[in-house]
Amino acid sequence: MQPTDDFLGRTRLLLGADAMSRVEQANIIIFGVGGVGSWCAESLVRSGVKRLTMVDSDVVCPTNLNRQIMATRQTLGLPKVEVMRDRLLSIAPDAHIEAIREVYSAETAERFDLDKYDFVVDAIDSLKDKALLILRATASKATLVSSMGAALKMDASQVRMVEFWDAKGCPLARALRKRFKKDGVRPSRKFRCVFSPELLENKDPQAAVEDGHGVNGTLMHVTAVFGLMIAGEIIRKLSSVSKPTQIINSNL
């Protein structure tokens, strides 16, 4: 029995053979394999995606243990994308999983031909790199789905998927819009993003500095929901399930 026949039976029951074929043939790239991207990657592969590229330069560190799916005591110090690739292949051995240990930036952007992908997932933290990816992805043939800030949040019921310009109350979305306005550029087309308007504060200021840089508190149940919602958006799109009424006018 083939691996897909073994573990995707219930997925196929829900989606049907035609949609399942589209899921299996889709080519997807994820930039950022952390608290959001790692859960997105796992959900996609467990849903039948067989062509997945992951891009991240970091290694697993102790602070990842509270929220990143590949982070265990045994994987500390190992490259995130390589650990995640091995994990995904243990679930779907017939999948083609590419792990690229790289930072997406102005210096490396030309190495990625976004036109060859059906979906681009933006789970990048860096504002300037995120803005660049959004601009390039919306100018490509791929469909972009982006994650806004998942830190400083506790109520997962407030997480939602909206068109980017409707993401109100999110400091990261606001910073991106401000940057686009300052630079005199705009994304080439609309795209959807996951965000939450909830905004809490760090309760331990001394712990809000890591390696000399400011950090914010995060919880797995929130970052995971962000990643799962992105995966769900992609699977919904591939399966041609109608969008909810409140988002039916979105271009994505």
N, C-alpha and C positions, 0 to 999 in steps of 0.2 A: 504493500500500500504506500502511495506517495505521501510525503509530509503534508501537502495541502489537503489531500483527501482525509487525512487523519485529524487535523485540528481545525479546519475551516468549515466543517459541516454546518455548524450552527450559524456562522456568518453567511454562508451561501443560502441557507434557509430564509434568512431575513432579506438579503439583498437581491437574490436571484442570480441565475447564471450569467446573464448579459452584464449586469453591474459588477459582478465578481471578476469578469474578464477585464473590465476597464480598470478596476482596482489593481489587479495583478500586472497590468501592462503600464501603469502610470510610472513616470520617472520623477522622483521627488528629491529635492536637496534641502537640508536643514543647516542653517548657520547658527551655531551656538548649541552645545549639547550639555546644558546645565540643568537647573531646577525645572525649567519649562521644556527645553528641547529634548531632554532624555526621555521624558514621559511621552512626548509627542512621537518620538521615534519608535518606542516600544508599542504604542497603541497602533501606529500605522502597520507595523510588521505583523502584529497579532491580528489585524484586520485583513491581511492578505497582500499588502504591498510587498513587491519583490525586488523593486529597483529603488534603492535608497542610498543617497550620499550624505555623509555627515561631515561638517567642517567645524573644528574647534582646536585651539592650540594648547589648551591647559591639560594638566595632569590632575588626577583625583587627589584632593587634600582633605584633612580632617574636617574642615568647615563645610564640606560637601555632604557629609554623612547625614545631616538632618533633612535632606530634601532631594538628592539626586539618585536616580534609580540604580545607577551602576556603582555607586560609592559604597564600599564595604571596607572593613579592616584589611581584607586581603588584596584590595585593588589600590590602596593608597600609594601614591607616587607613580602610578601607571597612566599613560595617555588616555584621556576620557574616550576619544573616538575609537581607540583600539579595543578598550574594555567593552564599550557599548557594541561594537561590531561583533565581538565574540559572543556576547550575550544574545544578540539578535539571531545570530546563526545557530545558536543552540536551540532556538525556538523554531526557526524556519531555515533548515540547512540548504534548501534550494534557492534561497534568496540571494540577490547580488547586492552586497552591502559594501560600499566604498567608504573608507575612513581617511579623511584628509586632515592631518595635523597642521593647521595653518590659521592665521588670523586674517579675517576679511577686512581689508583696508584699501586706501587709495593706491597703495603700493602693490597690492596683490589682486585687486579686482579684475584686472584684465585676464587673469588666469582662469576665470570662471565664465564659461559660455552659458549664460542663463537661458538662452533661447532653446537649448536642448532639453530643458526640464518642463514638465507639465505644471509643477507647483514649486514655489520657493517659500520656505518657512524662515521667517526672520525671528530668531530668539537671541539676538545680540544685545549686550548690555551697553556698550560704548555708543554714546550719542552720535558722534561724527561718523562712525562706521555704520551704524544703523541707518542714519539719514542717507548715506551713500548707497547702501543696499536697497533701500526703498526706491530711490530714484532710478537705479539701474534695473531693478526687478519690474517696476511698473512700465519701463520703456521696452521690456522684453516681451516675448511671446508667452511667458509663463504667467500663472496666476499667483499672486503674492498673498500670503496670510501672515500677519505680523503679531508679535506679542508686545504689549506695552508693559509698564512696570508691575511686577508681581510682589514686590517687597512692601513691608509695612501694611500688611493686610491680614485679616483673620477670618472674616466672614465670607466663605466661598460662595454663598448664595447671591452675593453681589456681583460675581464675575459674569460678564456678558460679552457677546460678539456683536460688533457694530461696524459701520463704515467709519474709517479713520477720522474723518472730520466731525463725527458725532461722538467721539470719545471725550466726554466732558468730565472734568474733575480728576484727570490723571496727569500728574506733573510731567511724566515722560512724553506723553502725547502733546502736551502744551509746549514743552521744550522743542520738540520736533517741528511743530507748526511755526514756532518763533524762529527757528533756524532756517526753515524754508523761506520764510518771509524776508529775513535778513539777507540771505544769499540771493534772493530774487528768483527762486526756482520753486517748482511745484511737481509733485508726482504726476507722471504722464496720464494716469487714469486712477479712478477710485480703487480702493482696496479695503478689505475687511481686517479687523484686528480684534484681539481679545484684550479686555481691560476691566478694571474695577474702580469705581469712584471712591471706594473706602480709602481713608488715609489716616493711619495711626502714627504714633511717635515711638522712637526707641526709648525704652524705659531704663536702659543701662548705658549712659553716655560713654563710660570707659570702655565698653565692649564694642563701641561703634567705630573703632579704628582697627584696621587690619593691615599689617605691613606698611604702615604709614598712610594708608588711604581710608577715607570714610566709607563705611558699609552700613547697610540697613538690615534690620531683622526680617527673616523670612520663615515661612512655615510650609511643610511639604504638602499639606492638604490644599493649599492655595496654589502654589506653583504647579502642582500636578494637574489641578483643574484647568489652569491656563493651557498646559500642553495637551491635555485630553480634548479640550474644546477646539484647539487648532486641528488636531487629528480628525475630530468629528466633522469639522467644516469641510475638510478635504474629502472624507469618505462620503459625506452627504452630497457634495458636488459631483463626485464620480458616479454616485448611484442615482443622480438626477431626482432626488427627493425634493419636493417643493419646499421653498423657504417659508418660515413663519410669516404671517401677514405683516408684522411691523417692519420686516426687512426686505419685503418683496421688490422694492424699487432699487435695491443696491445693484451695482454693476458686476459684483463678484459672486 
